[in-house]
Amino acid sequence: MPGRGGAEQPQQAAGGAGGSPALADDAAAKAVEDPGDPSVAEVHLTSRPESAATARRLSLSVVRLWGLPHLCDTVELLVSELVGNAVRHTGAQTFGLRIRRRRGWVRVEVRDPSRALPCLMPVRAMDTSGRGLFLVDKLADRWGVDLQARGKTTWFELRVADR
C-alpha cells in the first residue's frame, strides 16, 4: 500500500485550522487546473510512485469542489490503492484517472494498458502487502474492472446523498 507520499502536505478541509472557506475553495480549484480536471476528462499521469500523490490531490480537490468532504479519507485511501496497483503491477508508462458523479454515486476510475485482472487476495493480520483490493472491497459500495480492447479500467463507487 503506498504511503501518503513524499513532500506532499495534507490539505486542510475548507475553513479548517483558521483558513477561510474561500481560500480552501481557491486552492482546490487551482489543484484541479494543474494537470487537468479528472471530473471533466481523463487525466494522464506518469506511472511512477510519486504520481499517487498527484492522483490523491486531484481526487480530493474534485470531491471537495463537489461539497463532499466526508468522502475525502475514503477517496484518498482507495485512489492510492488503485494507483499503486497500476504503477506496481502493469508495467505501463502512464495511467489515466477519471472521476464521475451521477445521481447518488461518485465513481473513481484508474485506467491502464494491461489486460491482467487485479486479484482480491485473502488478508491475514500480519500481512504487510496485498491489502489494496481488500480495502477497496471493504470500503467502496461497489467496485469492478472493465476490460477494453487495450487495457482495463479498475473503478470504485461510493454512494452519496444528493441534495
N, C-alpha and C positions, 0 to 999 in steps of 0.2 A: 504494500500500500504506500503510495507516495506521500511524503510529508507535506507540510504547508509551505514548502519552497523558499529557499534561499533568502534573498533580501526583501521579499515581499512582506509588507507590514499588514496586519489585519486592518480592515477598513471599519470605521465606526458606523454604526447604524445612524440613520437620519436623526439629527438632533442630539445624538449621544455625546457624552463627555464634554458638554459645553458647546458643541458645534451646532450651527443653525441648520434646520431642515433645508433651507435654500442652498446653502453651501454643499450639503451632502448630495442634494439633487444635481447640482452643477458637476460635482466630482463624478457621480455615477454616469451622467450624460457624457462627460469627457472620456471616461474609461471605455465606453462603448464605441466612441468615434475612432479610436486609435487603429486597430487592425480591421475594424468593421463591426457591424452590429449583427450578431448571430440571430436576432429576432426578425431581421429583415431578409438576410440571405446567409447561406453557409459561409463561415469564416474558415479559411485555410491556415493552419498553423504547422510549423516545422515539427517533425516527430522527434522530439528530444525531451528529456525530463523537465527542463525549465519551462516548457510550454504548458505544463499543468497549471502553473501559477497564472499564466495569461488566460487560460480557459476558465479557471475559477473566477478571476477578476471580471471577465466578460459576463459570465453566467450570473454572478452576484449583482452586477450592475443592472442587468436586464430584470432580474427578479425584484430588485429594489424599485426600479422605474415603474414596474407594474404594480407597486404597492403591496408586495407580498413578502415583507421582511421575515415573517415566521417560517418561510421555507429556506432561508439562507443557509443554515447549518446543514440541512439535508442535501440541498443542491450542491453546496461546496464539497461535501464528502463524496457524493455519488459521481460528480463530474471528475473528481480526482481519480476515482476508481476506473471509470471508463477510459479516460485519457491514459492512465497508467497502463491499462491493458493494450490500448492501441500502440503506445510507444514501445512497450517491452516485448510484445508477442507477435507483431505483424511484419516487422522489417520494412515498414513504409517510410518514405521520406517526409510525407505530410499526412495530416488527418484533417477532417472537417468537423466543425462544431456548429450546431443549429439549435435554436430554442424556439419553440412554438407555444402559443397559447390558444386554446379554444375553450368554449363554454365548459367550465368545470374542471379543466385539466391544464397542467403545464407539462410539456414534453421536451426533454433534452436528448439530442441525438449526437453521437460521435461516429463519423464515417471514416473507414479506412479501406485501402485497396485489397486487403486479404479476404479470402472467402472462408478461411478457417474459423469455425464457430468457437466462441468462448465457452468455457466449461465451468459449470457450477460444481465446485468441489465440496465434499463434506469437510467441516472445520472442527478441529479439536482445540481444546483450551490452550495448549502450548504451541500451536502453530504460529509462526512468525510471518508467513506469507500465504497467498492463496485465498485470502478472505474477501477479495474485491467483489465478486459476483454474489457471494453470500450476503454481504452488506446491501448490495443493490436489491437482492431478493427480499431481504427483511425490511428495508426502509421505503422502497418505492411501492406505490399502489399497483403498478404494472410495469413490466419490462419485457424486452424481447430483442430479437435480431432479425433484420430484414436483409436477405441476400439480394444483391444486384448482379448484373452481368459482370461487373468488375468491382468486386469488393462487397462490403456489408455495412449496414448501419446498426449499431447497438444503441438502444434507447431505453429511457425510463420515463414514467409518467407519475406525477403527483396530483392528487385531487385537490382542487381549490374551491372555496365557496365564492361564487360570483355575486357581485353586489347588485 
